[in-house]
Amino acid sequence: MKQTNGMSDAAILGMGTALPKHSVAQSDIAELIASTLQNRSDLARFARRVFRSCGIETRYTCESNYLDPLEACRYLPSHDESAVPTTEERMDKYKREALPLGLTAAEKALKDADMAPDRITHLITVSCTGQYQPGLDVMLIRHLGLSPRVNRLPLIFQGCAAGLKAIQMARDVVHGAPGSQVLVVCVELCTLHFQPVKEREALFAASFFGDGASSCVIGPPESHHQHYLKLGSGYSVLLPDSTEDMTWEVGNTGFDLFLSPRIPKLLGAHLEEELRVLLEGDKLPELWAIHPGGRGIVDSVQEVMHLSDEQTQYSREILRTAGNLSSVTIMFVLNAMRQDMKAQNQTFTEGVAMAFGPGLTAELMRFNYVKAYSSSVKEQDHVLL
């Protein structure tokens, strides 16, 4: 096993993603919401403008009710709100739909890593859109054939930053416990928490969230591994004066989300300094895996770090084709990036990943794309550690 500074190397050895079967055009969702605002023409116009400008064309949902005629949509009723699903009903739906989606992503990740399920030593499950016990971790162990003694680490209610947080937790497990193989599974069913729109602020959250699952296997790379992401240093940081700018609370009709329009400006004001700390004086990397929390967030990072359109294309494409999938999204971006590096026949490329969540939290991490395991990769590890 390859060692670096006395620690096992850690890499994303395989990845898998999954989307629900129901796709909805962004324009259709905009018209659905606008039609519920017949008595608020100003808000309806604003809704159409917000939905057109957020960089999304398609989203996916586990809830077929969004495809029903307007009068039958319980989540966004035009008149009678007494039929709006309760939190209990939404959690029942989550319990039915989360496992199949998570299983699909996890099975793909295990296959991609050429990893037998019984080799997994740790399971990190991530979600902020639903909870039940025995939970998703227990169900995944049963259905994937993992060892009943696998170390379970549920990471719950941490918002969009949690996917990258889980990757960094897995890296630390591998560094600290040689021989560990960690399976990370993220499942988010954001559309279960759509609420009747009553004010402008609610439209921002409604404009870009969708459902999905992602998974990865993290362990020490071995001689047969190819096209993996070597994980480097990283950390979490709370940005100043931003505690109330992103909130996520349990309500009577689902979870209530508030997103401040200040978030892109806050990131623009503080992110450059944090990235300089992360990079420790090294030059800016070529690859930028930015969590596409919204078009404004990607724009802000691109502007402050002087990135090219090519460097933000992965984040923008995931946002366009699937929306913001909360914690799930960063692995969609990393997977697209890895596939592109493979298609370009790249050998070794440096990168940085970032995701943002309530707090306001920024999760930051360095990584390298590696075409194939070799001793030459070890010689370049100083870039990361």
C-alpha positions as CSV (number, residue, x, y, z in Angstrom):
1,M,0.0,0.0,0.0
2,K,1.4,3.4,-1.0
3,Q,2.2,5.7,2.0
4,T,2.6,9.5,2.2
5,N,4.1,11.0,5.3
6,G,3.2,7.9,7.2
7,M,-0.4,8.0,6.0
8,S,-2.3,5.9,3.5
9,D,-3.1,7.8,0.3
10,A,-6.8,8.4,-0.2
11,A,-8.6,8.7,-3.6
12,I,-12.0,8.6,-5.1
13,L,-11.7,5.2,-6.8
14,G,-15.2,5.0,-8.3
15,M,-18.3,7.2,-8.6
16,G,-22.0,6.7,-9.4
17,T,-25.0,9.1,-9.9
18,A,-28.7,8.6,-10.2
19,L,-31.8,10.7,-11.1
20,P,-35.5,10.0,-10.6
21,K,-37.5,9.0,-13.6
22,H,-39.7,12.1,-13.7
23,S,-38.2,15.1,-15.5
24,V,-39.8,18.5,-15.5
25,A,-38.9,21.4,-17.8
26,Q,-37.9,24.6,-15.9
27,S,-40.4,26.6,-18.0
28,D,-43.2,24.2,-16.9
29,I,-42.4,24.7,-13.3
30,A,-42.3,28.4,-13.8
31,E,-45.8,28.4,-15.3
32,L,-47.1,26.1,-12.6
33,I,-45.9,28.5,-9.8
34,A,-47.1,31.6,-11.8
35,S,-50.5,30.0,-12.1
36,T,-50.8,29.7,-8.4
37,L,-50.3,33.5,-8.1
38,Q,-53.3,34.6,-10.1
39,N,-54.1,37.3,-7.4
40,R,-50.5,38.5,-7.3
41,S,-49.6,39.4,-10.9
42,D,-46.4,41.3,-9.8
43,L,-45.2,38.1,-8.0
44,A,-46.1,35.9,-11.0
45,R,-44.0,38.2,-13.3
46,F,-41.1,38.1,-10.9
47,A,-41.4,34.3,-10.7
48,R,-41.1,33.9,-14.5
49,R,-38.1,36.2,-14.5
50,V,-36.3,34.4,-11.7
51,F,-36.9,31.0,-13.3
52,R,-35.7,32.1,-16.7
53,S,-32.5,33.6,-15.3
54,C,-31.1,30.9,-13.0
55,G,-29.4,28.8,-15.7
56,I,-31.6,25.7,-15.5
57,E,-33.5,23.9,-18.3
58,T,-34.5,20.6,-16.6
59,R,-35.0,19.2,-13.1
60,Y,-35.9,15.8,-11.8
61,T,-38.4,14.8,-9.1
62,C,-39.5,11.6,-7.3
63,E,-43.0,13.1,-7.0
64,S,-45.2,12.4,-10.0
65,N,-47.8,14.8,-8.5
66,Y,-45.9,17.7,-10.2
67,L,-46.8,16.2,-13.5
68,D,-50.5,16.2,-12.8
69,P,-52.9,18.9,-13.9
70,L,-52.6,22.2,-12.0
71,E,-55.8,21.6,-9.9
72,A,-54.4,18.2,-8.7
73,C,-51.0,19.5,-7.5
74,R,-51.0,19.4,-3.7
75,Y,-47.6,20.9,-3.3
76,L,-48.4,24.2,-5.1
77,P,-52.2,24.7,-4.8
78,S,-53.7,27.7,-6.5
79,H,-56.5,28.1,-3.9
80,D,-57.2,25.6,-1.1
81,E,-54.0,25.0,0.9
82,S,-55.6,22.5,3.3
83,A,-54.5,19.7,1.1
84,V,-50.8,20.6,1.2
85,P,-48.9,17.5,2.3
86,T,-47.8,17.4,5.9
87,T,-44.2,16.8,7.0
88,E,-45.3,13.3,7.9
89,E,-46.6,12.6,4.4
90,R,-43.4,14.0,2.8
91,M,-41.2,11.8,5.1
92,D,-43.3,8.8,4.1
93,K,-42.6,9.6,0.5
94,Y,-38.9,10.1,1.3
95,K,-38.7,6.7,3.0
96,R,-40.2,5.0,-0.1
97,E,-38.1,6.8,-2.7
98,A,-34.7,7.5,-1.2
99,L,-33.4,3.9,-0.9
100,P,-33.9,2.9,-4.6
101,L,-32.2,6.0,-5.8
102,G,-29.3,5.6,-3.3
103,L,-28.9,2.0,-4.2
104,T,-28.6,2.8,-7.9
105,A,-25.8,5.3,-7.3
106,A,-24.0,3.1,-4.8
107,E,-24.1,0.1,-7.1
108,K,-22.6,2.2,-9.9
109,A,-19.8,3.5,-7.6
110,L,-18.9,0.0,-6.4
111,K,-18.8,-1.3,-10.0
112,D,-16.8,1.7,-11.2
113,A,-14.2,1.1,-8.4
114,D,-14.1,-2.6,-9.0
115,M,-14.9,-3.0,-5.3
116,A,-16.6,-6.0,-3.7
117,P,-19.2,-4.9,-1.2
118,D,-17.7,-7.0,1.6
119,R,-14.5,-4.9,1.4
120,I,-16.3,-1.8,2.5
121,T,-15.3,-0.9,6.1
122,H,-17.1,2.4,6.5
123,L,-20.4,3.8,5.2
124,I,-21.1,7.5,5.2
125,T,-24.7,8.4,4.4
126,V,-25.7,12.0,3.6
127,S,-29.1,13.7,3.5
128,C,-30.8,16.9,4.6
129,T,-34.2,16.3,3.0
130,G,-35.5,13.3,5.0
131,Q,-34.9,11.1,8.0
132,Y,-36.2,7.8,9.4
133,Q,-34.9,5.0,11.6
134,P,-33.7,2.4,11.0
135,G,-32.3,4.7,8.4
136,L,-30.9,4.7,4.9
137,D,-27.6,3.4,6.2
138,V,-29.2,0.2,7.6
139,M,-31.2,-0.3,4.4
140,L,-28.1,0.1,2.2
141,I,-26.2,-2.4,4.2
142,R,-28.9,-5.0,3.7
143,H,-29.5,-4.4,0.0
144,L,-25.8,-4.0,-1.0
145,G,-24.6,-6.9,0.9
146,L,-22.2,-4.9,3.1
147,S,-20.9,-6.4,6.3
148,P,-23.2,-5.9,9.3
149,R,-20.1,-4.7,11.2
150,V,-19.4,-1.8,8.8
151,N,-18.8,1.4,10.6
152,R,-21.8,3.7,10.0
153,L,-21.4,7.4,9.9
154,P,-24.7,9.3,9.1
155,L,-24.2,12.9,8.2
156,I,-27.6,14.6,8.4
157,F,-29.1,18.0,7.9
158,Q,-25.9,19.8,6.9
159,G,-27.2,21.2,3.6
160,C,-25.4,21.5,0.2
161,A,-21.9,21.4,1.7
162,A,-22.4,17.9,3.2
163,G,-21.4,16.0,0.1
164,L,-17.9,17.4,0.1
165,K,-17.8,17.2,3.9
166,A,-18.4,13.5,3.6
167,I,-15.6,13.1,1.0
168,Q,-13.2,14.8,3.4
169,M,-14.4,12.7,6.3
170,A,-13.8,9.6,4.2
171,R,-10.3,10.9,3.3
172,D,-9.5,11.3,7.0
173,V,-10.7,7.8,7.8
174,V,-8.4,6.3,5.1
175,H,-5.5,8.4,6.3
176,G,-6.0,7.4,9.9
177,A,-6.9,3.7,9.4
178,P,-4.8,2.0,6.8
179,G,-6.8,-0.5,4.7
180,S,-10.1,1.3,5.1
181,Q,-12.5,1.4,2.1
182,V,-15.3,4.0,2.5
183,L,-18.6,4.1,0.7
184,V,-20.2,7.5,0.6
185,V,-23.9,7.7,-0.4
186,C,-25.8,11.0,-0.8
187,V,-29.5,11.2,-1.4
188,E,-31.6,14.4,-1.6
189,L,-35.3,14.6,-2.5
190,C,-35.5,18.4,-2.4
191,T,-38.8,18.7,-4.4
192,L,-40.6,17.0,-1.5
193,H,-40.3,20.3,0.4
194,F,-41.8,22.7,-2.2
195,Q,-44.1,25.2,-0.4
196,P,-46.9,27.4,-1.6
197,V,-45.2,30.7,-2.7
198,K,-46.3,33.8,-0.8
199,E,-43.3,36.1,-1.0
200,R,-40.4,36.9,-3.3
201,E,-37.8,35.3,-1.1
202,A,-39.4,31.9,-1.4
203,L,-39.0,32.0,-5.2
204,F,-35.2,31.8,-5.1
205,A,-35.3,28.4,-3.3
206,A,-38.1,27.1,-5.5
207,S,-36.2,28.1,-8.7
208,F,-33.3,25.6,-8.8
209,F,-33.6,22.5,-6.5
210,G,-34.1,19.0,-7.8
211,D,-33.8,15.4,-6.7
212,G,-30.9,13.0,-7.1
213,A,-28.4,10.6,-5.6
214,S,-24.6,10.2,-5.8
215,S,-22.0,7.9,-4.4
216,C,-18.3,7.3,-4.4
217,V,-15.8,4.7,-3.0
218,I,-12.8,6.3,-1.3
219,G,-9.7,4.2,-0.4
220,P,-6.0,3.9,-1.1
221,P,-5.3,3.6,-4.8
222,E,-3.7,0.3,-5.9
223,S,-1.8,-0.7,-9.0
224,H,-4.9,-1.6,-11.1
225,H,-6.7,1.7,-10.5
226,Q,-7.2,4.2,-13.3
227,H,-8.9,7.6,-13.7
228,Y,-9.2,8.3,-10.0
229,L,-9.2,11.6,-8.0
230,K,-6.4,11.8,-5.5
231,L,-7.7,13.7,-2.4
232,G,-5.6,16.4,-0.9
233,S,-5.8,18.9,2.0
234,G,-9.0,20.7,2.8
235,Y,-11.1,22.2,5.6
236,S,-14.4,23.9,6.5
237,V,-14.8,27.5,7.3
238,L,-17.7,29.6,8.6
239,L,-17.9,32.9,6.7
240,P,-18.4,36.0,8.9
241,D,-21.7,37.9,9.4
242,S,-23.7,35.3,7.4
243,T,-25.5,33.1,10.0
244,E,-29.0,34.1,8.9
245,D,-28.4,34.1,5.1
246,M,-29.1,30.3,4.6
247,T,-31.5,28.5,7.0
248,W,-33.1,25.1,6.9
249,E,-35.8,24.3,9.5
250,V,-38.5,21.6,10.0
251,G,-42.0,23.0,9.5
252,N,-45.5,21.6,9.6
253,T,-45.6,21.2,5.8
254,G,-42.1,20.0,5.0
255,F,-38.8,21.7,5.6
256,D,-38.6,25.5,5.3
257,L,-35.6,26.9,3.4
258,F,-34.5,30.5,3.3
259,L,-31.8,31.7,0.9
260,S,-30.6,35.3,1.0
261,P,-29.9,37.1,-2.2
262,R,-26.7,38.2,-0.5
263,I,-25.0,34.8,-0.7
264,P,-23.1,35.4,-4.0
265,K,-21.8,38.7,-2.7
266,L,-20.7,37.1,0.6
267,L,-18.8,34.4,-1.3
268,G,-17.3,37.0,-3.5
269,A,-16.1,39.0,-0.5
270,H,-14.6,36.1,1.5
271,L,-13.8,33.2,-0.8
272,E,-10.6,34.4,-2.4
273,E,-8.9,34.7,0.9
274,E,-9.9,31.2,2.0
275,L,-8.8,29.7,-1.3
276,R,-5.4,31.4,-0.9
277,V,-5.1,29.7,2.5
278,L,-6.0,26.4,1.0
279,L,-3.5,26.7,-1.8
280,E,-0.7,27.8,0.5
281,G,1.0,30.0,-2.1
282,D,0.8,27.4,-5.0
283,K,-0.5,28.5,-8.4
284,L,-4.2,28.3,-9.2
285,P,-5.1,24.8,-10.4
286,E,-6.7,24.0,-13.7
287,L,-9.8,22.2,-12.5
288,W,-12.5,23.9,-10.5
289,A,-15.3,21.8,-9.1
290,I,-17.8,24.4,-7.9
291,H,-21.0,23.4,-6.2
292,P,-23.6,25.1,-8.5
293,G,-25.9,26.3,-5.7
294,G,-27.2,28.7,-8.3
295,R,-26.1,30.7,-11.3
296,G,-25.1,33.6,-9.1
297,I,-22.8,31.5,-7.0
298,V,-20.9,30.1,-10.0
299,D,-20.7,33.6,-11.5
300,S,-19.3,35.0,-8.2
301,V,-16.6,32.3,-7.9
302,Q,-15.7,32.8,-11.6
303,E,-15.4,36.5,-11.2
304,V,-13.4,36.6,-8.0
305,M,-10.9,33.9,-9.0
306,H,-10.7,35.1,-12.7
307,L,-11.7,31.7,-14.1
308,S,-12.4,31.0,-17.7
309,D,-15.8,29.7,-19.1
310,E,-14.1,26.4,-19.7
311,Q,-13.2,26.1,-16.0
312,T,-16.8,26.6,-14.9
313,Q,-18.4,24.5,-17.6
314,Y,-18.9,21.4,-15.5
315,S,-20.8,23.2,-12.8
316,R,-22.9,25.1,-15.2
317,E,-23.8,22.0,-17.2
318,I,-25.0,20.1,-14.1
319,L,-27.0,23.1,-13.1
320,R,-28.5,23.4,-16.6
321,T,-29.5,19.7,-16.9
322,A,-30.4,18.8,-13.3
323,G,-30.5,21.8,-11.1
324,N,-29.1,22.1,-7.6
325,L,-29.3,18.6,-5.9
326,S,-28.0,19.9,-2.6
327,S,-25.3,17.6,-1.1
328,V,-25.5,15.3,-4.1
329,T,-24.4,17.8,-6.6
330,I,-20.6,18.1,-6.0
331,M,-20.2,14.4,-7.0
332,F,-22.1,15.0,-10.2
333,V,-19.6,17.8,-11.0
334,L,-16.5,15.8,-10.0
335,N,-17.7,12.8,-12.0
336,A,-18.3,14.9,-15.2
337,M,-14.9,16.4,-14.7
338,R,-13.2,13.0,-14.3
339,Q,-15.0,11.7,-17.5
340,D,-13.8,14.7,-19.4
341,M,-10.2,14.3,-18.3
342,K,-10.4,10.7,-19.4
343,A,-11.8,11.6,-22.8
344,Q,-9.0,14.2,-23.2
345,N,-6.4,11.6,-22.3
346,Q,-5.0,13.8,-19.5
347,T,-2.4,12.2,-17.2
348,F,-2.2,14.4,-14.1
349,T,-4.3,17.5,-13.5
350,E,-4.6,19.6,-10.3
351,G,-8.0,20.8,-9.0
352,V,-9.9,22.3,-6.2
353,A,-13.5,21.5,-5.1
354,M,-15.9,23.7,-3.1
355,A,-19.4,23.5,-1.7
356,F,-21.5,25.8,0.4
357,G,-24.1,25.3,3.1
358,P,-25.9,26.8,6.1
359,G,-23.7,28.6,8.5
360,L,-22.7,30.1,6.0
361,T,-20.2,27.3,5.5
362,A,-17.6,26.9,2.8
363,E,-16.2,23.4,2.3
364,L,-12.9,23.5,0.4
365,M,-10.6,20.7,-0.8
366,R,-7.7,20.1,-3.2
367,F,-7.5,17.1,-5.5
368,N,-5.7,15.7,-8.5
369,Y,-7.0,13.7,-11.4
370,V,-4.7,10.8,-12.0
371,K,-4.9,8.7,-15.1
372,A,-3.2,5.6,-13.7
373,Y,-1.4,4.6,-10.5
374,S,2.4,4.8,-10.8
375,S,5.4,5.8,-8.6
376,S,5.5,9.1,-10.5
377,V,2.2,10.1,-8.9
378,K,3.9,9.8,-5.4
379,E,6.6,12.3,-6.5
380,Q,3.9,14.9,-7.2
381,D,2.1,14.4,-3.8
382,H,3.8,17.5,-2.3
383,V,1.4,19.6,-4.4
384,L,-1.5,18.3,-2.3
385,L,-0.2,17.7,1.2
